[in-house]
Amino acid sequence: MSIFDIPLHRLDGTETTLAEHAGKALLLVNVASKCGLTPQYSALEAMHEELAPRGFAVLGFPCNQFGGQEPGTSDEIAEFCSATYGVSFPMYEKLEVNGPEQHPLYAELTAVADDAGEAGDVQWNFEKFLVAPDGRVVRRFRPRTVPDAPEVVSAVEDVLPA
């Protein structure tokens, strides 16, 4: 099964898959509204807006597993992201990124090692996974690596389809 086939729900509850993004470079990020890293939303949105015309999208996956930092409902998360950071990139319903209830998408993503060679559990909010247009997970960036860090920008540029 490709990551494009895994069932998901948008933040508004609509059923979907990542197939709607096939052919694009994607940056999948587990996000939280009440985290010290939450300001990364600004750089994620800027990257999404700048590179969308070239076949790129940021996808946000709220998660409440780290310090209870995403306690809100889907509506509250949508309002916060829109009002506070002007988020226009696709957001999905809260899911589990680690543990026994780990979502199948994150089971696939966490099998990929970071640059230090470490695979496995997501460390904290705002861990980033770069997916090539063909659905291969090609890079993993830990939470403190900001979206506009040179290594992230370079990796994204390397897999842009256009």
Residue, then its C-alpha position, 0 to 999 in steps of 0.5 A: m500500500s502506498i501512503f497515497d492510499i491510507p484513509l484520512h479525514r480532513l479537519d472538517g471531517t471529510e474522508t480523503t486520502l493523500a492521493e489528491h496530492a500525488g505528483k506533488a512534493l509534500l512536507l507532512v508535519n505533526v502540529a500543535s497549537k500550544c507548543g513552544l514550536t507553534p511559531q513554525y506555522s509561520a514558516l510552514e505557511a510561507m513555504h507552502e504559499e511560495l512553492a505551491p505553484r511549483g508542485f509543493a504542499v505542506l500538510g498539517f496533522p494535529c496531535n495531542q500526544f506531546g504534553g497535551q499541547e493540541p487539546g482543542t476540537s477540530d473547529e478550534i484548531a481550524e480557527f486558531c490556525s487561520a486567525t493566528y497564522g493565516v494557515s491555508f495549507p491542508m489540515y487533517e483531523k487529530l491523530e496519534v503519531n506514536g504508540p499502540e493507536q499510531h495512525p497507519l500514515y505515521a507507521e509508514l513515516t516513522a519507518v524512515a530514519d532522520d539524518a542521524g540514522e534514527a528511525g522510530d517514534v516522533q520525538w515531539n510536535f513539528e517533526k517533518f517528513l518530506v515525501a517525493p511526488d511518487g509517494r516515497v518518504v525521502r527525508r525526516f527532520r526533527p522538531r527543532t529543525v525549522p521549516d526554512a532551515p537550509e537543509v529543509v529548503s534544499a531537500v524540498e527543492d531537490v524533489l519539486p516536480a516543476 
